[in-house]
């Protein structure tokens, strides 16, 4: 029977509307009689997509080159599909024949679509779409194979002659626009198919059919199935039209609008499905994160023979056997190097101050001078906390790499290795909130101290193993003296103490007061015939004014200054660390002399006045 010119089953505008689309979905749903056989359709869809990509018409007669490695990869892929295709090929061929027959007798696209739906009624929703696409892919691929080979292959040339194609193939100017429009519809169908296949593959452990995100999508999928099958019917009619009517069909502009409308409809379906798919993914990720968090909680509650399970749970390495960056050797290394070692987790965001890093680096490097000492038996890993709701762009990457380059200890290879569940644990259990933490894990992975930063600032590596018991023991040995207050910020202080000199620490920002005070103090010391050493410690948040003061003090030889402005910051942060450390052990200002003196010193810093404290070496 001769094919009539035009487009089969022109789309009724009502059918393309939301209500019309749902009505078509109901018709498909009425044919759905699943046989309970589950088939993974993704490999079939991969082959279908491969056909569409390779069949894209180039210049007639152009030869596509396939390199050896790609050929081997495809052979392996096809081999794994053989058993599956034994089951599906008969259905695919039946669909193809059904569409060809019904179109050849002039049946409309709607009736043909429902006929195909009957053939695939026993299959899952994703299989219905993929099987219909596979049937069209055979028709499309066979036609384009002749188009690509007819000029160079005698067999293809003979087939083209029997199909009355030579005239069409001489009009590449008309053929390409027709196939460009067709390709848009094909691409739209493929992405819808991918969506339905992904919906089918969603893990039932984390999302259930009754969940709103999935139930809403499941209600829309029958409509997607109808319009995708219908689109394969329409696309098949286009190929048949080219074969039967040739130049007359190429010249027709009527069908372009119909194809564009159908493409728009399929794209709308895809946009709706992918939005719901993203919501499903979000729900799945939320539940996975909850599960991972609860697993982490149980892991820290359990007893382990070493720290490997804990470290590997904190640092998500996946297939990466070397997830750590060694800041000393500048190489990626295995986490196994830290087995049964005390590990300090330096937890911070990318805004950690350079001052903190300088001080921590100094303490760390001092501990490495004699690596066999008990105080040196620990390692440090930087755990960067980066907000995943924002893009890890080039600016953040450079910021991360810049900080990493400053650290002589270990760090994770990339912030993405810190799983969201780990970040939640760090925030909720360890209390991280922008301010850096130093969490101590003993050789068995147990938390020895949720934040040893105050201990590190007060006593440095002498605080090893940084446990609460060690902290208590260190405080029992301390009294309020100049050694506790300042001996770690300037090596000269130790010599002054040994020589039994009077030591004066003073601060403030008023340079006039500094000149007057230092001049007066020197005069008094001279009159009293005592040796006095003065050291300027500025303010807790040293700015440019403090920096200028340090320069002027040195130029005018008024007193000693610290070698670096970061040490001024360190002096004050040590005082704050003392306050927090004492407070954690239940000590208050009311019953503790050290707390009273710390509060007095912090009060000096909070005022606008100059101040001084004087002590003498014992």
PATORRO-841573 format. One record per residue (C-alpha): residue number from 1; residue in one letter; x, y, z. Coordinates in Angstrom, 2 decimals. Example, Ala and Ser with C-alpha at 12.3 -4.5 7.8 and 13.67 -1.06 7.14 Angstrom:
REM PATORRO-841573
REC  seq  type        u        v        w
REC    1     A    12.30    -4.50     7.80
REC    2     S    13.67    -1.06     7.14
This chain:
REM PATORRO-841573
REC  seq  type        u        v        w
REC    1     X     0.00     0.00     0.00
REC    2     X     1.39     3.40    -0.96
REC    3     X     2.38     5.71     1.86
REC    4     X     0.45     8.96     1.86
REC    5     X     2.40    12.18     2.11
REC    6     X     2.48    13.78     5.55
REC    7     X     2.88    12.95     9.19
REC    8     X     1.03    10.04    10.81
REC    9     X    -1.31    10.75    13.71
REC   10     X    -0.75    14.47    13.99
REC   11     X    -0.61    15.53    17.62
REC   12     X    -3.86    16.82    18.98
REC   13     X    -3.04    20.01    20.98
REC   14     X    -5.16    18.65    23.83
REC   15     X    -3.06    15.45    23.91
REC   16     X     0.07    17.55    24.42
REC   17     X    -1.47    19.40    27.38
REC   18     X    -0.94    18.28    30.98
REC   19     X    -4.42    16.79    31.29
REC   20     X    -4.12    15.16    27.87
REC   21     X    -0.72    13.73    28.78
REC   22     X    -2.08    12.23    32.00
REC   23     X    -4.99    10.70    30.07
REC   24     X    -2.54     9.01    27.70
REC   25     X    -0.63     7.77    30.74
REC   26     X    -3.84     6.19    32.08
REC   27     X    -4.27     4.31    28.79
REC   28     X    -0.76     2.90    29.07
REC   29     X    -1.28     2.08    32.74
REC   30     X    -4.33     0.03    31.79
REC   31     X    -2.12    -2.23    29.65
REC   32     X     0.51    -2.74    32.36
REC   33     X     0.63    -6.39    33.47
REC   34     X     4.13    -6.93    34.89
REC   35     X     5.34   -10.51    34.76
REC   36     X     7.66    -9.99    37.72
REC   37     X    10.85   -10.51    35.71
REC   38     X    13.48    -7.91    36.59
REC   39     X    15.92    -6.98    33.81
REC   40     X    18.70    -4.41    34.03
REC   41     X    18.01    -2.29    30.95
REC   42     X    21.00     0.02    31.28
REC   43     X    23.35    -2.09    29.10
REC   44     X    20.70    -2.19    26.36
REC   45     X    20.17     1.56    26.63
REC   46     X    23.94     2.06    26.35
REC   47     X    23.93     0.17    23.03
REC   48     X    20.90     2.11    21.80
REC   49     X    22.57     5.42    22.65
REC   50     X    25.74     4.22    20.94
REC   51     X    23.75     3.48    17.76
REC   52     X    22.16     6.92    17.73
REC   53     X    25.51     8.65    18.26
REC   54     X    27.31     6.66    15.55
REC   55     X    24.42     6.90    13.10
REC   56     X    24.44    10.71    13.10
REC   57     X    24.65    11.48     9.38
REC   58     X    27.85    13.10     8.19
REC   59     X    28.58    13.74     4.55
REC   60     X    27.12    10.85     2.49
REC   61     X    29.78     8.23     1.98
REC   62     X    31.99     9.41     4.85
REC   63     X    33.79     6.58     6.61
REC   64     X    33.91     6.52    10.44
REC   65     X    37.21     5.38    11.91
REC   66     X    37.24     3.17    15.03
REC   67     X    40.55     2.69    16.82
REC   68     X    41.63    -0.72    18.07
REC   69     X    41.16    -0.02    21.78
REC   70     X    37.63     1.26    21.22
REC   71     X    36.86    -1.79    19.08
REC   72     X    38.09    -4.13    21.83
REC   73     X    36.05    -2.27    24.45
REC   74     X    32.90    -2.56    22.33
REC   75     X    33.53    -6.28    21.72
REC   76     X    33.74    -6.86    25.48
REC   77     X    30.58    -4.81    26.04
REC   78     X    28.67    -6.73    23.35
REC   79     X    29.84   -10.07    24.75
REC   80     X    28.32    -9.26    28.14
REC   81     X    25.00    -8.44    26.44
REC   82     X    24.62   -11.66    24.47
REC   83     X    22.69   -13.57    27.14
REC   84     X    20.39   -10.62    27.79
REC   85     X    19.69   -10.11    24.09
REC   86     X    18.69   -13.78    23.76
REC   87     X    15.74   -12.86    25.96
REC   88     X    14.95    -9.43    24.48
REC   89     X    15.74    -9.61    20.77
REC   90     X    12.47   -11.32    19.84
REC   91     X    10.49    -8.57    21.59
REC   92     X    12.55    -5.83    19.93
REC   93     X    12.03    -7.38    16.48
REC   94     X     8.31    -7.79    17.13
REC   95     X     7.99    -4.10    18.07
REC   96     X     9.87    -3.06    14.93
REC   97     X     7.69    -5.24    12.71
REC   98     X     4.51    -4.06    14.41
REC   99     X     5.38    -0.40    13.86
REC  100     X     6.39    -0.98    10.23
REC  101     X     3.23    -2.94     9.45
REC  102     X     0.81    -0.53    11.09
REC  103     X     2.43     2.50     9.48
REC  104     X     2.41     0.79     6.08
REC  105     X    -1.37     0.33     6.27
REC  106     X    -1.86     3.94     7.29
REC  107     X    -2.75     3.39    10.94
REC  108     X    -2.43     6.46    13.14
REC  109     X     0.38     6.95    15.65
REC  110     X    -1.88     6.72    18.71
REC  111     X    -3.26     3.29    17.79
REC  112     X     0.23     2.08    16.89
REC  113     X     1.53     3.31    20.24
REC  114     X    -1.11     1.34    22.13
REC  115     X    -0.34    -1.74    20.01
REC  116     X     3.32    -1.50    21.04
REC  117     X     2.22    -1.03    24.66
REC  118     X     0.43    -4.37    24.43
REC  119     X     3.62    -6.08    23.25
REC  120     X     5.60    -4.75    26.23
REC  121     X     2.80    -5.02    28.83
REC  122     X     4.68    -7.63    30.86
REC  123     X     7.82    -5.51    31.23
REC  124     X     8.74    -2.87    33.81
REC  125     X     8.21     0.81    32.96
REC  126     X    11.85     1.47    32.12
REC  127     X    12.00    -1.66    29.94
REC  128     X     8.98    -0.53    27.92
REC  129     X    10.77     2.68    26.93
REC  130     X    14.15     1.07    26.25
REC  131     X    12.66    -1.75    24.15
REC  132     X    10.71     0.73    22.00
REC  133     X    13.85     2.83    21.56
REC  134     X    15.85    -0.29    20.67
REC  135     X    13.33    -1.21    17.97
REC  136     X    13.59     2.25    16.43
REC  137     X    17.39     2.22    16.81
REC  138     X    17.51    -0.84    14.53
REC  139     X    15.47     0.93    11.85
REC  140     X    17.43     4.16    12.21
REC  141     X    20.80     2.43    12.33
REC  142     X    20.13     0.26     9.27
REC  143     X    19.01     3.28     7.25
REC  144     X    21.99     5.45     8.25
REC  145     X    24.39     2.56     7.66
REC  146     X    23.35     2.58     4.02
REC  147     X    23.64     6.39     3.94
REC  148     X    27.21     6.25     5.30
REC  149     X    28.45     3.39     3.10
REC  150     X    26.58     3.64    -0.20
REC  151     X    29.30     5.65    -1.99
REC  152     X    32.13     3.26    -1.10
REC  153     X    30.51    -0.12    -0.50
REC  154     X    28.92    -1.97    -3.48
REC  155     X    26.53    -3.87    -1.21
REC  156     X    25.30    -0.63     0.40
REC  157     X    24.95     0.91    -3.06
REC  158     X    22.74    -1.97    -4.25
REC  159     X    20.58    -1.76    -1.13
REC  160     X    20.24     2.02    -1.58
REC  161     X    19.13     1.46    -5.17
REC  162     X    16.43    -1.02    -4.12
REC  163     X    15.23     1.44    -1.48
REC  164     X    15.20     4.25    -4.08
REC  165     X    17.66     6.27    -1.99
REC  166     X    20.24     7.58    -4.50
REC  167     X    18.14    10.66    -5.32
REC  168     X    17.81    11.51    -1.63
REC  169     X    21.49    10.99    -0.95
REC  170     X    22.42    13.54    -3.59
REC  171     X    20.50    16.21    -1.64
REC  172     X    22.61    16.47     1.52
REC  173     X    21.43    20.07     1.86
REC  174     X    17.88    18.83     2.47
REC  175     X    18.77    15.62     4.28
REC  176     X    20.78    17.25     7.10
REC  177     X    18.08    19.70     8.33
REC  178     X    15.54    16.85     8.40
REC  179     X    17.87    14.69    10.48
REC  180     X    18.86    17.58    12.75
REC  181     X    15.22    17.95    13.80
REC  182     X    14.92    14.19    14.18
REC  183     X    18.13    14.08    16.26
REC  184     X    16.67    16.60    18.72
REC  185     X    13.70    14.32    19.34
REC  186     X    15.93    11.26    19.62
REC  187     X    18.15    12.99    22.20
REC  188     X    15.06    13.97    24.18
REC  189     X    13.82    10.36    24.18
REC  190     X    17.19     9.02    25.29
REC  191     X    17.43    11.31    28.33
REC  192     X    13.87    10.39    29.37
REC  193     X    14.84     6.72    29.03
REC  194     X    17.92     7.32    31.19
REC  195     X    15.71     8.94    33.82
REC  196     X    13.29     6.00    33.96
REC  197     X    16.17     3.50    34.13
REC  198     X    17.68     5.47    37.00
REC  199     X    14.33     5.59    38.80
REC  200     X    14.16     1.80    38.49
REC  201     X    17.67     1.48    39.94
REC  202     X    17.09     3.66    43.01
REC  203     X    18.06     1.67    46.13
REC  204     X    14.95     0.49    47.97
REC  205     X    16.98     0.54    51.18
REC  206     X    16.99     4.33    51.13
REC  207     X    13.81     5.29    49.27
REC  208     X    10.41     3.63    49.23
REC  209     X     7.54     3.80    46.72
REC  210     X     5.37     5.59    49.29
REC  211     X     7.91     8.40    49.74
REC  212     X     6.44    11.60    48.21
REC  213     X     9.46    12.16    45.96
REC  214     X     9.18     8.70    44.36
REC  215     X     5.41     8.28    44.39
REC  216     X     5.03    11.58    42.51
REC  217     X     7.50    10.41    39.85
REC  218     X     5.88     6.98    39.57
REC  219     X     2.57     8.68    38.83
REC  220     X     4.14    10.53    35.87
REC  221     X     6.16     7.68    34.35
REC  222     X     3.23     6.03    32.46
REC  223     X     2.73     9.31    30.59
REC  224     X     6.47     9.41    29.82
REC  225     X     6.22     5.84    28.48
REC  226     X     3.30     6.75    26.20
REC  227     X     4.98     9.80    24.69
REC  228     X     8.33     8.09    24.25
REC  229     X     6.78     5.10    22.47
REC  230     X     4.68     7.45    20.37
REC  231     X     7.83     9.41    19.49
REC  232     X     9.55     6.22    18.28
REC  233     X     6.51     5.58    16.08
REC  234     X     6.69     9.09    14.64
REC  235     X    10.45     8.81    14.07
REC  236     X     9.94     5.48    12.31
REC  237     X     7.35     7.10    10.05
REC  238     X     9.94     9.71     9.11
REC  239     X    12.42     7.04     7.98
REC  240     X     9.71     5.21     6.05
REC  241     X     8.67     8.47     4.44
REC  242     X    12.22     9.05     3.23
REC  243     X    12.39     5.57     1.72
REC  244     X     9.00     5.66     0.03
REC  245     X     8.66     9.27    -1.09
REC  246     X    12.21    10.52    -1.34
REC  247     X    12.58    14.07    -2.62
REC  248     X     8.88    14.87    -2.09
REC  249     X     9.18    13.99     1.58
REC  250     X    12.43    15.93     1.99
REC  251     X    10.80    19.03     0.60
REC  252     X     7.89    18.89     3.07
REC  253     X     8.05    21.51     5.84
REC  254     X     4.78    20.49     7.48
REC  255     X     6.35    17.78     9.64
REC  256     X     9.06    20.01    11.15
REC  257     X     6.55    21.78    13.39
REC  258     X     5.07    18.46    14.50
REC  259     X     8.48    17.05    15.38
REC  260     X     9.45    20.23    17.24
REC  261     X     6.21    20.15    19.24
REC  262     X     6.79    16.53    20.15
REC  263     X    10.39    17.31    21.14
REC  264     X     9.16    20.16    23.34
REC  265     X     6.68    17.81    25.01
REC  266     X     9.31    15.11    25.64
REC  267     X    11.72    17.74    27.02
REC  268     X     9.00    18.99    29.38
REC  269     X     8.46    15.43    30.60
REC  270     X    12.21    15.05    31.10
REC  271     X    12.51    18.33    33.03
REC  272     X     9.72    17.25    35.36
REC  273     X    11.18    13.77    35.85
REC  274     X    14.74    14.94    36.41
REC  275     X    13.54    17.44    39.03
REC  276     X    11.81    14.60    40.89
REC  277     X    14.82    12.36    40.36
REC  278     X    17.05    15.00    41.96
REC  279     X    14.69    15.14    44.93
REC  280     X    14.90    11.36    45.21
REC  281     X    18.70    11.53    45.07
REC  282     X    18.65    14.17    47.79
REC  283     X    16.44    12.01    50.00
REC  284     X    18.68     8.98    49.37
REC  285     X    21.81    10.97    50.19
REC  286     X    20.19    12.28    53.38
REC  287     X    19.36     8.75    54.51
REC  288     X    22.80     7.47    53.53
REC  289     X    24.37    10.31    55.51
REC  290     X    22.24     9.45    58.54
REC  291     X    23.25     5.81    58.25
REC  292     X    26.93     6.76    57.84
REC  293     X    26.70     9.09    60.86
REC  294     X    25.15     6.38    63.03
REC  295     X    27.80     3.91    61.85
REC  296     X    30.49     6.42    62.84
REC  297     X    28.95     6.84    66.29
REC  298     X    28.94     3.05    66.80
REC  299     X    32.49     2.82    65.49
REC  300     X    33.79     5.32    68.05
REC  301     X    31.90     3.47    70.81
REC  302     X    33.52     0.14    69.88
REC  303     X    36.89    -1.21    70.99
REC  304     X    39.58    -1.64    68.32
REC  305     X    43.04    -3.20    68.25
REC  306     X    44.42    -0.24    66.30
REC  307     X    43.30     3.05    64.74
REC  308     X    42.85     1.93    61.12
REC  309     X    39.06     1.48    61.11
REC  310     X    38.59     4.89    62.68
REC  311     X    40.99     6.72    60.35
REC  312     X    39.59     5.03    57.24
REC  313     X    36.06     5.95    58.35
REC  314     X    37.09     9.58    58.83
REC  315     X    39.01     9.86    55.55
REC  316     X    36.99     8.48    52.64
REC  317     X    39.64     7.12    50.30
REC  318     X    37.43     4.91    48.04
REC  319     X    39.90     3.27    45.61
REC  320     X    42.64     5.75    46.49
REC  321     X    45.34     3.77    48.27
REC  322     X    47.28     6.94    49.12
REC  323     X    44.74     9.43    50.50
REC  324     X    47.19    11.48    52.55
REC  325     X    49.58    14.22    51.48
REC  326     X    52.89    14.21    53.34
REC  327     X    53.81    17.85    53.91
REC  328     X    57.48    16.99    54.43
REC  329     X    58.17    14.75    51.42
REC  330     X    55.48    16.40    49.25
REC  331     X    54.15    12.99    48.20
REC  332     X    50.89    11.05    48.48
REC  333     X    51.16     8.31    51.12
REC  334     X    49.08     5.48    52.54
REC  335     X    47.08     5.86    55.72
REC  336     X    48.72     2.62    56.88
REC  337     X    51.75     4.68    57.94
REC  338     X    49.70     5.88    60.93
REC  339     X    48.75     2.43    62.22
REC  340     X    48.99     2.33    66.04
REC  341     X    50.27     5.91    66.20
REC  342     X    48.82     8.72    68.30
REC  343     X    47.15    10.98    65.75
REC  344     X    46.15    14.61    66.20
REC  345     X    43.39    15.73    63.85
REC  346     X    43.77    19.42    63.03
REC  347     X    40.22    20.35    62.04
REC  348     X    39.57    23.71    60.41
REC  349     X    37.92    25.41    57.48
REC  350     X    39.91    27.16    54.76
REC  351     X    39.95    30.38    56.81
REC  352     X    42.40    29.12    59.42
REC  353     X    44.78    31.96    60.22
REC  354     X    48.37    32.00    59.10
REC  355     X    49.34    32.93    62.67
REC  356     X    47.92    29.70    64.07
REC  357     X    49.69    27.67    61.41
REC  358     X    53.01    29.40    62.09
REC  359     X    52.80    28.63    65.82
REC  360     X    51.64    25.04    65.28
REC  361     X    54.39    24.52    62.71
REC  362     X    57.00    25.80    65.17
REC  363     X    55.78    23.43    67.89
REC  364     X    55.59    20.52    65.44
REC  365     X    59.08    21.13    64.04
REC  366     X    60.55    21.33    67.55
REC  367     X    59.05    17.91    68.29
REC  368     X    60.78    16.43    65.22
REC  369     X    64.28    17.53    66.28
REC  370     X    64.63    14.44    68.48
REC  371     X    62.13    11.98    66.95
REC  372     X    62.87     9.22    69.49
REC  373     X    61.67    11.28    72.47
REC  374     X    58.35    10.25    73.99
REC  375     X    57.02    13.76    73.33
REC  376     X    57.58    13.26    69.59
REC  377     X    55.51    10.08    69.22
REC  378     X    52.53    11.61    67.47
REC  379     X    51.43    12.57    63.98
REC  380     X    49.15    15.35    62.74
REC  381     X    46.56    15.22    59.95
REC  382     X    44.80    18.32    58.65
REC  383     X    41.08    17.66    58.14
REC  384     X    39.67    20.56    56.06
REC  385     X    35.96    21.24    56.49
REC  386     X    34.57    22.70    53.27
REC  387     X    30.89    23.55    52.79
REC  388     X    29.56    21.21    50.10
REC  389     X    26.57    23.41    49.38
REC  390     X    28.91    25.74    47.50
REC  391     X    31.08    24.89    44.51
REC  392     X    34.69    23.94    45.18
REC  393     X    35.90    26.38    42.54
REC  394     X    39.38    27.34    41.41
REC  395     X    39.65    30.01    44.13
REC  396     X    38.93    27.50    46.89
REC  397     X    41.23    24.94    45.30
REC  398     X    44.11    27.43    45.34
REC  399     X    43.27    28.40    48.92
REC  400     X    43.33    24.74    49.95
REC  401     X    46.61    24.05    48.17
REC  402     X    48.20    27.20    49.63
REC  403     X    47.33    26.13    53.19
REC  404     X    48.41    22.56    52.49
REC  405     X    51.80    23.81    51.25
REC  406     X    52.37    25.58    54.60
REC  407     X    51.92    22.41    56.64
REC  408     X    54.83    20.04    57.36
REC  409     X    52.43    17.36    58.65
REC  410     X    49.92    15.14    56.84
REC  411     X    46.74    16.41    55.22
REC  412     X    43.97    14.76    53.21
REC  413     X    44.59    14.76    49.48
REC  414     X    41.35    16.64    48.76
REC  415     X    38.51    18.10    50.88
REC  416     X    36.02    15.79    49.13
REC  417     X    37.57    12.90    51.08
REC  418     X    35.74    14.20    54.16
REC  419     X    32.26    12.68    53.90
REC  420     X    29.23    14.81    54.91
REC  421     X    28.49    12.33    57.72
REC  422     X    32.02    12.87    59.06
REC  423     X    31.55    16.64    58.91
REC  424     X    28.28    16.25    60.82
REC  425     X    30.03    14.12    63.46
REC  426     X    32.84    16.65    63.78
REC  427     X    30.33    19.47    64.27
REC  428     X    27.77    17.74    66.49
REC  429     X    29.95    15.45    68.60
REC  430     X    33.26    17.30    68.69
REC  431     X    31.68    20.76    68.59
REC  432     X    33.51    22.23    65.60
REC  433     X    32.21    25.69    64.68
REC  434     X    34.80    27.53    62.55
REC  435     X    37.35    27.73    65.39
REC  436     X    40.10    25.14    64.76
REC  437     X    40.13    21.97    66.86
REC  438     X    42.92    19.53    67.64
REC  439     X    41.23    16.18    68.31
REC  440     X    43.53    13.54    69.78
REC  441     X    43.14     9.86    68.83
REC  442     X    45.16     7.32    70.77
REC  443     X    46.84     4.34    69.01
REC  444     X    43.56     2.38    69.23
REC  445     X    41.57     5.20    67.64
REC  446     X    39.85     6.29    70.86
REC  447     X    39.32    10.00    71.47
REC  448     X    41.86    10.95    74.13
REC  449     X    40.95    14.64    73.96
REC  450     X    38.23    16.35    71.88
REC  451     X    40.36    19.50    71.68
REC  452     X    44.02    19.59    72.66
REC  453     X    44.61    23.01    71.08
REC  454     X    44.79    24.78    74.48
REC  455     X    47.27    22.15    75.75
REC  456     X    49.37    22.50    72.60
REC  457     X    49.48    26.29    72.94
REC  458     X    50.30    26.18    76.67
REC  459     X    52.87    23.37    76.88
REC  460     X    53.62    22.39    73.26
REC  461     X    54.71    18.78    72.70
REC  462     X    55.46    18.44    76.43
REC  463     X    51.72    17.84    76.80
REC  464     X    51.96    14.46    74.99
REC  465     X    49.87    12.25    74.96
REC  466     X    47.49    15.23    75.23
REC  467     X    44.96    13.36    77.36
REC  468     X    42.76    14.88    80.05
REC  469     X    44.77    13.02    82.68
REC  470     X    47.97    14.53    81.35
REC  471     X    46.35    17.98    81.39
REC  472     X    45.37    17.56    85.04
REC  473     X    48.87    16.40    85.93
REC  474     X    50.48    19.39    84.20
REC  475     X    48.23    21.87    86.00
REC  476     X    49.06    20.30    89.36
REC  477     X    52.70    21.19    88.73
REC  478     X    51.93    24.82    87.79
REC  479     X    51.81    28.01    89.80
REC  480     X    51.32    31.57    88.61
REC  481     X    54.83    32.49    87.51
REC  482     X    56.61    34.14    84.63
REC  483     X    57.63    30.76    83.19
REC  484     X    53.98    29.78    82.74
REC  485     X    53.08    33.18    81.40
REC  486     X    55.79    33.79    78.84
REC  487     X    58.78    31.46    78.63
REC  488     X    57.55    29.83    75.40
REC  489     X    57.31    33.07    73.45
REC  490     X    60.93    34.26    73.71
REC  491     X    64.05    32.16    74.47
REC  492     X    65.69    35.15    76.20
REC  493     X    63.27    34.83    79.12
REC  494     X    64.87    31.55    80.20
REC  495     X    68.27    33.25    80.41
REC  496     X    66.82    36.19    82.34
REC  497     X    65.23    33.80    84.80
REC  498     X    68.50    31.90    85.24
REC  499     X    70.34    35.18    85.89
REC  500     X    67.69    36.19    88.50
REC  501     X    66.90    39.37    86.63
REC  502     X    63.71    41.34    87.10
REC  503     X    61.42    40.81    84.13
REC  504     X    58.75    43.27    83.05
REC  505     X    56.08    42.41    80.49
REC  506     X    54.10    45.40    79.31
REC  507     X    51.55    46.25    76.62
REC  508     X    49.18    48.77    75.14
REC  509     X    49.02    50.80    71.94
REC  510     X    49.80    54.36    73.10
REC  511     X    53.38    55.06    71.96
REC  512     X    53.67    58.15    74.18
REC  513     X    52.78    56.08    77.25
REC  514     X    55.29    53.40    76.16
REC  515     X    58.11    55.97    75.94
REC  516     X    57.24    57.47    79.30
REC  517     X    56.83    54.10    81.05
REC  518     X    60.03    52.48    79.73
REC  519     X    62.11    55.58    80.46
REC  520     X    60.76    55.77    84.03
REC  521     X    61.20    52.02    84.63
REC  522     X    64.82    52.11    83.46
REC  523     X    65.53    55.09    85.73
REC  524     X    64.00    53.37    88.76
REC  525     X    65.97    50.17    88.06
REC  526     X    69.20    52.14    87.75
REC  527     X    68.55    53.98    91.00
REC  528     X    67.74    50.73    92.79
REC  529     X    70.75    49.03    91.20
REC  530     X    68.73    46.12    89.85
REC  531     X    68.87    44.37    86.51
REC  532     X    65.62    44.86    84.63
REC  533     X    64.62    43.39    81.26
REC  534     X    61.45    44.66    79.58
REC  535     X    59.47    42.93    76.82
REC  536     X    56.64    44.50    74.81
REC  537     X    53.65    42.15    74.22
REC  538     X    51.22    44.61    72.60
REC  539     X    47.53    43.66    72.21
REC  540     X    45.72    40.38    71.57
REC  541     X    44.67    41.43    68.09
REC  542     X    47.84    43.14    66.86
REC  543     X    47.23    45.54    64.02
REC  544     X    49.38    48.04    62.16
REC  545     X    49.62    50.31    65.19
REC  546     X    51.25    47.55    67.26
REC  547     X    53.59    46.79    64.36
REC  548     X    54.66    50.46    64.23
REC  549     X    55.15    50.46    67.99
REC  550     X    57.48    47.46    67.71
REC  551     X    59.54    49.26    65.07
REC  552     X    59.76    52.46    67.15
REC  553     X    60.67    50.56    70.32
REC  554     X    63.55    48.86    68.50
REC  555     X    64.76    52.08    66.83
REC  556     X    64.66    54.01    70.10
REC  557     X    66.08    51.07    72.08
REC  558     X    63.27    51.37    74.64
REC  559     X    62.99    47.63    75.41
REC  560     X    62.95    44.18    73.89
REC  561     X    60.30    43.17    71.36
REC  562     X    59.24    39.76    70.10
REC  563     X    60.88    38.52    66.91
REC  564     X    57.58    38.29    65.01
REC  565     X    54.21    39.96    65.44
REC  566     X    52.55    36.52    65.35
REC  567     X    54.22    35.83    68.71
REC  568     X    52.25    38.72    70.21
REC  569     X    49.07    37.01    69.05
REC  570     X    50.44    33.75    70.52
REC  571     X    51.09    35.35    73.92
REC  572     X    47.46    36.35    74.22
REC  573     X    45.99    33.18    72.75
REC  574     X    48.01    31.18    75.30
REC  575     X    46.33    33.17    78.06
REC  576     X    42.92    32.41    76.57
REC  577     X    43.94    28.76    76.25
REC  578     X    44.86    28.70    79.94
REC  579     X    41.44    30.09    80.79
REC  580     X    39.61    27.44    78.73
REC  581     X    41.84    24.63    79.96
REC  582     X    41.33    25.50    83.64
REC  583     X    37.61    26.01    83.13
REC  584     X    37.24    22.52    81.59
REC  585     X    38.49    21.07    84.87
REC  586     X    35.86    22.87    86.91
REC  587     X    38.17    25.60    88.22
REC  588     X    36.62    29.05    88.75
REC  589     X    37.89    32.56    89.44
REC  590     X    36.41    32.38    92.91
REC  591     X    38.55    29.47    94.09
REC  592     X    41.70    29.63    91.97
REC  593     X    44.60    32.11    92.02
REC  594     X    45.78    31.25    88.49
REC  595     X    42.30    31.94    87.09
REC  596     X    42.21    35.26    88.94
REC  597     X    45.55    36.33    87.46
REC  598     X    44.56    35.19    83.96
REC  599     X    41.38    37.24    84.24
REC  600     X    43.41    40.27    85.34
REC  601     X    45.74    39.92    82.35
REC  602     X    42.85    39.56    79.91
REC  603     X    41.32    42.62    81.54
REC  604     X    44.50    44.58    80.77
REC  605     X    44.15    43.63    77.13
REC  606     X    40.53    44.74    77.05
REC  607     X    41.35    48.26    78.27
REC  608     X    42.76    51.20    76.35
REC  609     X    45.41    51.84    79.00
REC  610     X    49.03    50.78    79.12
REC  611     X    49.88    48.11    81.70
REC  612     X    52.82    46.15    83.11
REC  613     X    53.60    43.09    85.24
REC  614     X    56.97    42.57    86.95
REC  615     X    58.52    39.36    88.23
REC  616     X    61.94    38.11    89.26
REC  617     X    63.65    34.89    88.28
REC  618     X    63.86    32.29    91.04
